[in-house]
Amino acid sequence: MATLDLVALYSRQKKYFEEAYKTGEHGWPVEEPSPFVIDFLRKVSLPGKHLRVLDLGCGEGRHTFLFAQKGWRTVGVDYQPLALERANKIAKQKNIRPGFSFVLGDLSHLPFRFQSFDALVDFGVLHHVPRRDTPHYLKTVISLLKSNGFFLLSCFSVKFKHFPGEKRKRNWLIHRGHYDRFFKKTDFSKIFGNFFSILDIEEERQGSYSFYNVLLRKRDHA
């Protein structure tokens, strides 16, 4: 089996997302936050002031703004300048108060201090990370999150289909120039189980789209 050329893949993938933001024809939510994240903020109360959250792959900022409006000091990071331009435009249009900032960057170059966040959000990054780079992804998440910090994750389920009737023989594919990976419920304990406790997993269906939303908490020793 041929080995994926990750440099070429990431280059194509970046162009794909650039074009998606140019046209606005991408299919993911722009402004409405996920009910899973809303529910987390309603149920979970953390001690202390100035709680900090990092929204990985924040896109147009739907979760960045939600946390900021709940009093968190929020940072949204994305590697697409157009995404951040749109996020700032939405903030201006909706007169969203300060408490958030945006940073241009990706998982390879994140300018944040060790264990500087009380929570991390990833709604759409991990399922575009090739399996070979999963250890780097995990190392990044662990290094940025404080002990007992929360990690909110959403990624494609194996039941996800780009179109009705789509058939796959493996749990990943290259789709329109970008990498998609599809997860089973048991995958999360295999990837994160040594470092995180899994507090909740729910499967969300949107037509032929299917996602796993996962709430994890970092263990003290991680």
C-alpha positions in Angstrom: 0.0 0.0 0.0 1.4 3.4 -0.9 2.2 5.8 1.9 0.3 9.1 2.1 2.4 12.1 1.1 1.3 14.2 4.1 3.0 17.4 3.0 1.2 17.3 -0.4 -2.0 16.2 1.3 -2.0 19.1 3.8 -1.2 21.6 1.1 -4.2 20.4 -1.0 -6.4 20.3 2.2 -5.5 23.9 3.0 -6.5 25.0 -0.5 -9.7 23.1 -0.2 -10.7 25.0 2.9 -9.5 28.3 1.5 -11.9 27.8 -1.5 -14.7 26.7 0.9 -14.4 30.0 2.8 -14.2 32.0 -0.4 -17.4 30.6 -1.8 -19.2 30.0 1.5 -20.3 26.6 0.1 -19.0 24.3 2.8 -21.9 22.7 4.6 -20.8 23.2 8.2 -22.6 25.5 10.7 -21.5 29.1 10.7 -23.2 30.9 13.6 -25.3 28.5 15.6 -23.3 26.7 18.4 -23.7 23.0 19.0 -26.4 22.0 21.5 -23.7 19.7 23.0 -21.5 22.7 23.8 -24.4 24.7 25.1 -25.3 21.9 27.4 -21.8 21.7 28.7 -21.8 25.3 29.6 -25.2 25.0 31.3 -24.2 21.9 33.4 -20.5 22.5 34.2 -19.3 25.0 36.7 -15.6 25.5 37.2 -14.0 27.4 40.2 -12.0 30.5 39.8 -12.2 33.6 37.6 -10.8 34.2 34.1 -11.3 30.7 32.8 -9.7 30.3 29.5 -10.8 28.2 26.5 -9.2 27.5 23.2 -11.4 26.8 20.2 -9.3 24.8 17.7 -10.3 25.3 14.1 -12.8 27.9 15.2 -14.0 28.8 11.7 -16.5 31.7 11.9 -16.3 31.6 15.7 -19.6 30.1 16.7 -18.2 28.5 19.8 -15.6 31.2 20.5 -18.4 33.7 20.8 -20.6 31.4 22.9 -17.9 30.9 25.6 -17.0 34.6 25.6 -20.7 35.5 26.2 -20.6 33.1 29.2 -17.7 35.0 30.7 -14.8 32.8 29.6 -11.6 34.4 28.2 -11.7 32.8 24.8 -9.2 32.3 22.0 -10.3 31.0 18.5 -7.5 29.7 16.3 -7.8 28.8 12.6 -5.3 28.5 9.7 -7.7 30.2 7.3 -7.5 34.0 7.3 -10.9 34.2 5.5 -12.5 32.3 8.4 -11.1 34.8 10.9 -12.2 37.7 8.8 -15.7 36.4 8.7 -15.6 35.8 12.5 -14.6 39.4 13.2 -17.3 40.6 10.8 -20.0 38.5 12.6 -18.7 39.9 16.0 -19.1 43.4 14.7 -22.6 42.8 13.2 -23.9 41.2 16.4 -22.0 43.7 18.7 -20.5 40.8 20.6 -18.6 42.1 23.7 -14.9 41.7 24.3 -13.6 38.6 26.0 -12.4 36.8 22.8 -9.5 37.0 20.4 -8.6 35.2 17.2 -5.2 33.8 16.3 -4.0 32.7 12.8 -2.2 29.3 13.2 -2.4 25.6 13.0 -1.6 22.6 15.2 2.1 22.7 14.2 2.6 26.3 15.3 0.4 27.3 18.3 1.8 30.2 20.3 0.4 29.3 23.7 2.0 28.5 27.0 2.0 25.0 28.5 -1.2 24.1 30.2 -2.7 27.5 29.8 -6.4 26.5 29.1 -9.1 25.3 31.3 -11.0 23.8 28.3 -10.4 23.0 24.6 -13.0 22.7 21.9 -12.4 20.8 18.6 -15.5 20.6 16.4 -14.0 19.5 13.1 -10.2 19.2 13.3 -9.4 15.7 14.4 -11.3 14.0 11.6 -9.1 15.9 9.1 -5.9 14.7 10.8 -4.3 11.6 9.2 -4.0 8.6 11.5 -0.1 8.9 11.4 -0.3 12.4 12.9 -2.8 11.5 15.7 0.1 11.2 18.3 1.1 14.8 17.5 -2.5 16.0 17.7 -2.8 14.3 21.1 0.5 15.7 22.4 -0.7 19.2 21.5 -4.0 18.8 23.2 -2.4 17.4 26.4 0.2 20.1 26.5 -2.3 23.0 26.2 -4.9 21.8 28.7 -4.6 22.1 32.4 -5.0 19.1 34.7 -8.7 18.3 35.1 -9.4 20.6 32.1 -12.3 19.7 29.8 -12.0 18.7 26.1 -15.1 19.0 23.9 -14.7 17.0 20.7 -16.8 16.4 17.6 -15.8 14.3 14.7 -17.3 12.1 11.9 -18.8 8.7 12.8 -18.4 5.7 10.7 -22.0 6.2 9.8 -21.2 9.5 8.2 -21.9 9.7 4.4 -21.1 12.6 2.1 -24.1 11.6 0.1 -26.8 8.9 0.6 -25.6 5.5 -0.5 -21.9 6.3 -0.2 -19.8 3.1 0.3 -16.4 2.9 1.9 -14.1 -0.1 2.6 -12.0 1.7 5.2 -12.4 4.3 7.9 -10.8 7.2 5.9 -10.7 8.6 2.4 -9.5 11.5 0.4 -12.6 13.5 -0.5 -12.4 16.5 -2.9 -8.8 17.1 -2.0 -9.0 16.7 1.8 -8.7 13.9 4.2 -11.7 12.6 6.2 -11.4 10.0 9.0 -14.4 8.2 10.4 -14.6 7.0 14.0 -16.2 4.2 16.0 -17.4 4.8 19.5 -14.5 2.6 20.9 -11.9 4.6 19.1 -12.0 7.4 21.7 -10.9 5.3 24.6 -8.1 3.9 22.5 -6.8 7.4 21.5 -7.5 9.3 24.7 -8.0 6.7 27.4 -4.5 6.9 28.9 -4.8 10.6 29.5 -8.5 11.5 29.7 -11.6 10.3 31.4 -14.6 10.0 29.0 -17.6 11.7 30.6 -20.1 11.5 27.8 -20.4 10.3 24.2 -23.4 11.0 22.0 -24.1 10.3 18.4 -25.7 13.2 16.4 -27.4 12.6 13.1 -28.1 15.3 10.4 -29.6 13.6 7.4 -26.8 11.4 6.0 -24.2 13.1 8.2 -23.4 11.5 11.5 -21.0 12.7 14.3 -19.7 11.7 17.7 -19.8 14.4 20.2 -17.4 13.6 23.1 -16.8 15.2 26.5 -13.5 14.3 28.1 -11.6 15.5 31.2 -7.8 15.4 31.5 -6.5 13.3 34.3 -4.1 14.7 37.0 -1.2 12.6 35.9 -1.4 13.5 32.1 
